[in-house]
Amino acid sequence: MSKSHYEFTPINVGRWLVWSLFALILALVPLVFSSGLSITVLSQMGIAIIACLSYNMLLGQGGMLSFGHAVYTGLGSFVAIHALNSVTGGSLPVPMAAVPLIGGLAGMGFAVLFGYVTTRKSGTTFAMITLGLGELVFAMSLMVPEFFGGEGGVSGNRMVKNGFLGITFGPPIQVYYLIAIYTFFAVAAMFAFTRTPLGRMLNAVRDNPERVEFVGYNTHRVRYIAFILAGFFAGISGGLGALNFEIVNFEVVGAARSGAYLLFTFLGGATFFFGPIIGAVMMVLAFVLFSEFTRAWLLYLGLIFLFTVMYAPGGVASLIMMNLRVAAFGRLRELWVSYLGLAMTGLVGLLGAAAMIEMIYHLQLNATLGSELKFLGITLNPVGLNSWFGSAFVFLTGLGLFEVVRRQFLREWSEIQEYIEKETKRRDAL
């Protein structure tokens, strides 16, 4: 029996609010942070968001651990920088704003080429193949200077002489808004992909490939299509990077760049869509800002990754979602004292450990600068016992107090989780 009236799906007001807020933040944040450094950092965040989300299409949604994602962002950057030079030279009649799309098409093309072989396997074999391809492309970047530019790389000039409505892409703020537009639509497209039948089937291939094969789907084809789409968005990210920096060298296809995508996507939270966005922001802050404060920043980053794997495998996004769940049941206010205690005691322990790490680095790398070291306004003497004793005392005191507060927090957290489970069952019964 046919229906005599139409049915409309109700508007998801919350989702519209989230996307409107996201667009508003992208539009207004350079007005708040308006310095040259801020605009540069914000532009890099937009580029990193697209790169990490494209990587999460493989890792989080498809369960494909790739060690060579920089191949597609990097090759997209190289093709884009050559396209940029062709546009400014007059041999390529396309607008400058379309150069990142050329990078995206290049990333997709290389994903079509490499992905057919790569996605035939899964798990550890897939990871090793991507690692091998990444090293192969990195080696070629130094062997083919005609395309990769050798050690100096390939440079370009993004400025347009007669720009449309005065947009020449010379000022960094104009490049930022172009990056912001690409970021918004790329994020929206990747989110839409998660809601498509293909996106759902990719999740099924991740969770139970044998069952997917049993019901008649080709798991290789699903992984291959997802790989191609991830390569497209990775190429867009690389094209935006070429436009932003106006130079591309062999480092953009290196293993360090691929490792950064993996590390920060995991830190942000690969199991949630917004997790890689958090990870991308953390990545830029670590590489651009944190690295300026200390030479031991990679050691700190490794320790953060280690503790995240041990105690918060879902990343920052999982911690946010767990606390939002507690807040939804009205019990979050009971934890603020414990959270404050954890933050303060953890900070004390961290300061003691950081002081010892900085003294070790000073002895190994900066001994010629003198026997004293300035750390957070405090003068430390790495060759004397007092500084070591004081740092160790602060570290052990903070660690001991942290453990006391942590046990109290775990008791409170367990009680709240039991309440939530009982309340959930009661509501389901009703």
N, C-alpha and C positions, 0 to 999 in steps of 0.2 A: 504494500500500500504506500503510495507516494505521499510526501508531505505537501501540504497546501500552503506552507509559509516558510520563510527563510529563517535560519538560525545563525546568529553572529557570535563569534567568540568574544567574551568580554575583554576589554583592554586591560593589559597588565600595567597598572599605574606605577607600581614600584619599579618595574624595569624601565619604563619611560623616564622616571625621575632619575634613576641611576645614569642612564645614557645622557640625559640632559645635563646632569651635574658633571659628568666626564667631559662633555664638550665645553661647558662653561669654564672648567678648570684649565683646559688646554688653551682657551681664548684669553683668560684673564691672568694666568700665572706670570707671564712676562711683564705685566703691568705692576705686579708686586715686587718681583725680583728683576729689576731692570738693568742691572750692571752688565758689562760685557761678558764677564765670567759666568754670570747666572744664565744669560741667553745661550752661551756655549754649552753649559751643563744641561740645560733644559732640552736643547736640540739633541744632544747625545742620548738623553733619556728616552725621547720619542723613538729614535733609531733602535735603541736597545730593546724597547718594549716590543716592537715588531719582530725583532730577531728572536727574542726569548719565547714569545708566543708561537712563532713558527716552529721553533725547536720543540715546544711542548706538544705540538700536533703529533710529533713522533713519539716522544717519551711519555708524556702524561696520558694522551688519548689513545695512542697505538701501542704502547709498551715497547717501543723500539729505541734501545739505548744506542745513540749515535755518538761516535767520537770524531766525526768529520763534518759537522754542520757548517763550519766556517768555509768549507769548499764552496757552498752555494751563496753565502753572503759575500765571500771574497771574490769569486768569479763574477758575480753580479756587479760588484764594485768596479772591477777592471773593465768589463764591457761598458758600464755606465760612464766611466771616465773617458774612454775612447769615444763614446757617443757624444759626450759633452764637448770634447775637442772638435768633433765633426760639426756640431751645432754652431759653435762659435766661429768655426772656419767657414761656414756657409754651405758645406757639402751635404748636410743632413737637415732637410726642411721640417723640423718638428720643434714645438715650443720647449723651452728649457724645463718647464714644469713636468714634461713627459719623460725626462731622462730617467727618473727612478722606475718608471714602468718598463723602460728598456732593460734596466737591471733586473727587474722581476721576470721578464720574459727570458732573459739569459739564465737566471737561476732555474727557471722551469725547464729550459732546454737541457741544461746539464743534469738536472734531476731525472729527466726522461732518459738521458744517455746512461747515467750511472745507476739509477734506481732500479732498472729492470733486473740487473744482476744482484744488486745489493739486497733487494726485498724478497728475493727467492728464498732466503734463509731468515730465521728469527733468532732471538736470544743472543747468546754469546757469539755465535757465528756472524750474525748481522753486525754486532759491535766491532768485531775484528776486521770485517770487510770494510766498514766505514773508516776505521783507523788506517788501514792500508791505503785506501783511496786518498785519504787526507794527506798522508805522507807522500804519496805519489805526486799529487798536485803541488804540494809545497816544494818538492824537489824540482818539478818542472818550472816553477816560478823563477828559479835561478838559472835554469838551463835555456829558457826561451826569452831572452831580453827584448826581442822584437815586439812581443805582446805585453809582457809583465814589467818591462822597463829595468830589469836588473835590480841591483841593490838600491838604487835611487828611486825606483818606482816610476809611476806615470803621474804627471801633474796636469792641471787644467785651469781654466778661468771661467767661472760660472756667470760672470756679469754680462748682462745683455745691454747693448748700446741704446736701442730704442725700445724700452720695455713697455708693455701694455699697462696703461693707467699709472705709469711711473714705477712699475715693479721691475727692477733691474736685477734683483737677487744679489746685489752688491752688499747692502746692509745685512748683518746677521739676523736682525729681527724679521726680515722678509723670508729668509731661509727657514727660520723657526716656524713661521706660520704655515709654510708649505709642508714642513715635516709634520706639524700638528694635524693638518688636513689628511695627509696620508696615514698618520697614526690612527686617527679616529675611524676612518673607513676600513683600514686594514684590520683593526681590532674588531669592529662590527662584523666584518666578513668572516673572520675566524670564529667569532662567537656564533654566527649564524650556521657555520659549518657543523658545529657541535650539535645543532638541533636538526640536522638533516638525517635522512635514513642512512646515508653513507657514513656520517659521523657516528651514529649509533652502532652501525655494523663494525666500525673501526674499534669501538670500545669492546664489542663482543669478541673480535679477533684478539684483542689484548687479553681478555679474561679467560676465554675458552676457545682456542682456535679449532680444536677437534670437533666441538659441537657445531661450530659454524660450517666446517667442511661437511659435517653429517647432514645438515639441513640444505645443502646444495650451493653454498657460496664459495667462491674462490678466494681464499685468504691472501694469496699472493697478489691478486688483482686489487683487493681492497688496500693492502699496504702500499702497493705501487702508486695508486691514485693519490692516496694521502701523502706519500713521499713527494710526488710532483707538486701538489698544492703547497706543501711546506717549502719546497724549493722556490716556488714563485714568490711567496711572502718574504723568504730569506733574501732573495734577489732584490726585492723592493727596499729592504733594509740596507743592503749593500749599496744600492744606487743612491739612496738618501745620504749615506755616509760619504760617498764620492762627491756629491754635490756640496755637502757641508764642509768637508776638509780640503777639497780641491786637489787632493793628492792620494794616491793608492800605492802601497808597496807590498812586498811579499809577506809581511806579517799578517795581513788580513786573511790569509788562507792557512795560517799556521795552527799547530795543535794547541797552542796556548789560548787562542781565540775560541776554538771548539770547546776546550776545557772550561773556559769562563762561562759559555752558554749553559753547559751541563751543570756546573757548580751553582750558579745563581738561579737557574730555573728550579733546581732542587731546593735551595735555600728559601726561595719564595713560596714554593709549594706546588709541585707538579700535578697533584691530584685535584686542584681547583683551577678554574679558568683565570681568576684574577691573581693567582700565585705568581706566575712568571712576570706580571706587571710589577709586583713588589720586588721580585728578584732583579728585574732590569734597573729599577731605581737604585737598589743596593749596589749593583755592579758599577754604575756610573759614579756613585758617591765613593766607592772603594778605589776605583782606578784614577779618578780625577782629583778627589779631595783628600781621602784618607792616606793615599800614598805620599802626599806632600808632608805629612806630619811625622812619619817615622819610616825608616828603612826596613823595619821588621814587619811591614804591613802584610806581606804574604804569609808570614808565620801566624799572625793573628787571624788572618782569613782561613788558614788551614785548621786552626783550633776551633773557630766558629763552625766550620763545616763538620768537623769531627763531633762536636757536642750536639749539633743539629741531627746528625745521623743517629746518635745514641739516644737522645732524649726527646727529639721532636721530628721524627722521620717524615711527617706531613708538611714540614716547613712552617714559615711564619703564617701562612694562610690557614693552616689547621689550628694553630693557637687562637687566631682571631675567631674562627668559626666555633670552636669549643666554648669560648667565653661568650659569644653571642647566644649560644644555646642556653648557657647558664643565665644570661640576662633575660632571655625570653621567659624563664620561669621565675624571675624576680629574686634570684639568689646571688647576683653578682656583687651587690654591695657588701655582702658578708666577707668577701675575700680581699677587700682593698687594704686592710691592715697587713695581711700576709704578703700581698704583692709589694707593698711598700717595704716591708722587712726584707724580702728577697732581693729587691732592687738595691737597697742600701748595703746589705751585707755582701751581695755579689760585687757591687762596685768597690767596696773596700778590698776584697780578695783580689779583684782584677787589678787594682792599682798596685798592690804589692807584687803580683806576678809580672805586670808590665814593667815595673821599675827594674826587676832582675833581668828581664829580657833586654831592656834598653842598655843596661850595663854590659851584658854579654856582647851585644852588637858593637858597643863603643870600644870594648877591648879588642875585638876582632877586626873592625873596619875603620874606626875613627881614633885610634890610639895617637896618631900624630897631632890631633887637635888639642891634646892636653889630657891631664888626669881627671878633670872634672867634667860633669855632664849636667846640663839643665833639663829637668823633667817636670813639667807642669809647675814651673816656678820654684822647684826645689833643687838645690845643688846636691848631686850625688858624686861620690868618689869611688869609682869601680875598683881601684887598687887598694882601698881600705876596707877593713872588716865592719866598721860601723854602718855603712850604707847597706852592705849585704845583710847584716843582722837585722837592721831596721826593716828592710824590704821583706825579709822572710817572716819576721814577726807580724807585720801587717797582713801578709798573705795568709798565714796560718790562722790568725785571729778571724779574718773575714771568712775563711773557709769553714772554720768551726761554727761560727755564728750562722752562716748560711745553712749548714746542715741542720742545726737546731730549728731554724725557721722553716726549712723545707719539710721536715717531718711533721710539723704542726700544720703546714699547708696541705700536705697529703691527707691528713686526717679530715680536715675540713672539706677538701675536694671529694674524697670518697663519700662522705656523708651527703653532700649535695648531689652527687651522681646517683646515689641510692634513692634519694627523694625524687629526682627527675624520672627514674625508671618506674617507681611506684605511681607517680602522678600520670605518667604516659599510659600505663596500663589501666588506670582508673578512667582516664578520658576515653580510651579505646572501648572500654566496657560500656560506657554511657552512649 
